């Protein structure tokens, strides 16, 4: 669900991001591929997750989950819901694919209705809607650009009007495009990254706070790049560091209202963000440098978002950044 203005804004944003990507693709065409395999991948969950080498692949931004090979695992079949979020309403930005889709499905399995904000990946959003509805929950999909203040406010208002309340905001939408040097970062790219990744979080949180009740929560998606830095993701890492600081600061600001604010800092996760950033030749080694020797699947991250959203699990937790990076010591 979205009005024509919001849809045009989303389409314009996607084309703007593809133009930035094409500039970087042209630079990459003149760079030699590098990198080598890590150690044998580690499996510690209830079922075996896909291991490197992943097939070489590259996508235009914003990326489509339906075209990823192998398909990311989001459904967490071994996870059993127990009503932790029964009667709640959650709004998830970037909820059409990747971590956002996995979170939407588990929230639904725990009893929440879900609104999904996405750019213009309409097929992915419909897949997520069907997956949420299959869990017995209601799902609203809204297309638009979180850089647009009006859209953010209208998306929150539409969610509130549709479901009657709003309890959980998950800020998850992001723009990422690598660069080999600071000189390669144009003003347009810097603005796109900052205004999407941290500006969008500010706008969505401000709009949601008009409706979040005592006991409500905000969960932000940070990154391991904010904890360690990344030589080829200078602007992206900077915004993720800002998200971590925003999380801790907003938690302190809202604690007396009984609204908790936390963040999850993922390591490498197999989502459309990656082949829509890296050259195809780098994908086979994606995630190999973690101690697990492989990237995470979205279903390995989503239970953490349930934990931080459910008052029965985390009513005394606010202002934390929870690292899920595949590496000890973060």
N, C-alpha and C positions, 0 to 999 in steps of 0.2 A: 504494500500500500504506500503510495507516494503521489504528490501532486506533480503536474508537468514541470513546474519550475524547479522542484527538487531533483527530478529525474534529469533535467537538462544540466543542472549543476553537477550531478554525479557523473554524467557523460563527459562534461567538460573537464572535470578533475581527472578522470581516467585518461583522457587524451593528453592532458598536460603531463601526467606521470609517464605515459608512453613516450612522449617527446624527450623527456629527461633521460629515460632509459635508452632511447636510440642514440643519444649523444655518447653515453657510456659504452654501449655495444660497439660503436665505431672505434673507440679507444681500445677496447679489449681485443678487437680483431688484430691489433698490431703487437699484442703482448704474448709471450710464450706462456704456456700452461705450466703450472708448478704444483708441488705437493705430492705426498706419498702416503701409503697406507699406514694406519696405526696398528695397534695390537688386535688380537682376536676379539670380536664383539662379545659383550657380556649380556646374558639373559638372566633376569632375576624376578620376572613377573609370572603370572599364572599361565601365560602362553607365549610362544616365541614371537618376537617382533621382527619385522624385516631388517636385514643386515646389509651393510655396504658390501660390494660397490652398488650404489644405486645407478640406474641407467642414466646416461648423459641426456639432458633435456633442458630446454629454455622456453620461457613463455613471455608473451607481452603482458605488461601490467594491466590490471591489478592481479592477474593470475586466476586460473580456474582449477578448483580441486578435481573436477571431473576429468581433467586431462593429465593428472599426475600419474606416474608409473613408478612404483606401485601406488595404489590408492592409499592415502593416509587412513590410519585406523582411529576412528572416533567413537565407536559404539560401546566400548568397554563391556563386553558381554558377561564378564565375571563380576561386575559391580551390581550389587543388589540394593535397590532403593528402600528406604525405611521411613519415608514421610518427613525427612528433616526440613524440607522447605514447603510443606503442605500449606496451601492457601497464599503463598507468596507470589509476587510478580517481579520478574527480573527483566532488565533491559541490557542487551549486550551489543556493543559496537564491534564491527568486524565479525559478526556472528554467523556469516554465511558459510565459512570454511575454517579449516585449521583448528586452532585452540578454541576459537569462538564457537564453532559448531559442536565440538566435543563438550564444552561447558553447557551449551543450550540443551543438549540431549540429557546430560546427567541432572541438570536442574529440573527438567521435565520429569525425569524418573523419580526425583525426590518430591514431586508434587507441585512444582511452580509452573505458572503460565509464563511465557517468554515472548518478548519483543526483540527482534533481530534487526539491527541497523547494518546496512552494507552499502557499498558504492554502486556498482552497476553489474555485478555478477549474478544476474537474475536466475539462471539455472541452478547455481550453487545455493542461492537463497531458498529456492523452492524445494531443493533436496533437504535442506535443513528444516524447513517448515514441516515437510512430511515426516521427517525423523522425530521431531518434537511431538507432533500429533499422534504418531504411533505409540508414544509413551503415555497417551491419555491426557495430554495437556493441550492448551490452546496456544497458538503461535501467530504473531503479527510480524510481517516483514515490511521494512521501510527503507527505501532507496534514497540516498542523499550523501552529501559531502560534509563531514564534521568540521571542515574549515569555515562553514557557513553558519553564523550565529543564529539566523532565523530558522534554518533547518533544524539545528540542535534543539531549539526551544519548541518547535512544532512537533518534533519526533517524541520528545518527552510528554508534551501535552496530549498527543494522540494515544500514547501508551496509557497514560493515566485515564483518559476518557474511555478507552476501550475496556480496560480491566477494572477500573474503579479505584485503583491504588497503585503505588510503586514502592517496592521494598529494597531492591538490589539494583545497583548500577555496576556493570562490568565495562570499564574502559579498555578496549582491546585493539581498536583499529590502528593501523600503522602504515607508514610509507618508508621503504628502505631501498636504497640504491648505493652500491659500493663506489668508491673512488680510490685511486692509487696515491693521491696526494691532496693536500689542502688546496693547491692551486687549481685542481680539477673540479672543485666545488663551485659552481656558479651561484650567483645571487638567487636565481630562480629555484635552484635545487635546495639551497639552504632554507629559503622561505617555505618551500613545499614540505620539507621534513619537519621543521619546527612547528609550523602552523597546523599540520596534521597530527603529529605525535604528542606534543604537549599542549598546543593551543586547543585541539579537539577535546582533550581530557578536561581542561579548565571549563570549556563551554558546556560540555555534557554534565559535569559535576554541578556547576552553578544552576543549570536548568533543573536537574534532578532534585536538588536540595529544597526546592519549593514544595516538593511532595513527599520526600523521604520522612518516615515517622521515627520516633524513638525506637530503637531496635533495628533500624535500617542499616545498610552498609554500602560502601563503595569499594570495589576491588579493581586495582589498576594492574595492567600487564607491563612489567618492567623488562629487564633483560640481563643476562650474564655480561653483555657488553658494557653495562653500567658499572659492574663490579670489577671487571678486568681491563676495560678498554678494548678497542679493536682498531688496528692500523688502517683498515680499508673501509671502516664504517664510522668516520669521524663525526659526522652530523647526527647520524642515527644514535650512536653511543651517547653523545651529549644530551640528546632528548631523553634517552632512557635514564640517564643520571638525574635529569630534571624531574622525571616521573617519580623516581625513588624519593627525592627531596620533597616533592609535592605531596606524596603519600604521607610521609612522616609529619609534615607541617599541617596538612589538612586534618590528620588524625587528632593532633593536639587542639586544633581550632574547634573541632566538632565533638570532642569527648563529652562535654557537659550537656550536649543535646542527645546523648545516647546513640550517636551514629558512629559506627566503626569504619575505619579506612585502612586498608592493607594492600599489599602488592605481592604478586608472584613474579619472580625473575627467572624465566626459562633459559636454558641453554639451547643448543641447536634442536629444533623440532621440525619434523617433516611436514611442511605446509606449502601452499602456493607462493608464499613470500619468498622462498628460497630460489626456485627456478625462475621466478620473475625478477630476480636480482642477479644471481651469479651466472657467468658463462656456462654453457652446457658441459664443457670439459671439466669443470670443478665439482659438479654435482656427485660424481661417483665417490668422492672422498668426503662428502659432507658429513660432519659429525664424528669422523674417525679420530680426532684429537682429544675427545673426551676420554675419561677413564673407562667408560662403558664401551668405547670403540665404535659407537654408532649414534645416530640421532634418536631423540625420543619420538614416540608417536603421540599425537594429541590426546589419546585416551590415557596416557601416563601422566598428563598434567591436570586433566579436568577434575579428579577427585580433590585436589588441593583447593580449587575454587569452590567446591561444595563445602569443604571444611571451613573456609574463611567466611562463607555466606551464612552458614547455619548457626543460629544462636545457641543451639544445643551443643555445638562443638567449640565455638570460639567467642563466647560472649565476653570474655576477659582479655581478648587479644585485639589490640589496635596499634597502628603505626609500625607494623613489621614489614619487611621485605623478605619473602620466603624464597630462597634460591632452590631451583630444581634444575640442576645443570649437568648431571651425569658425572660430576667430579667432586671429590671430597674437599672440604676445607673452605668452601665459599661462604 
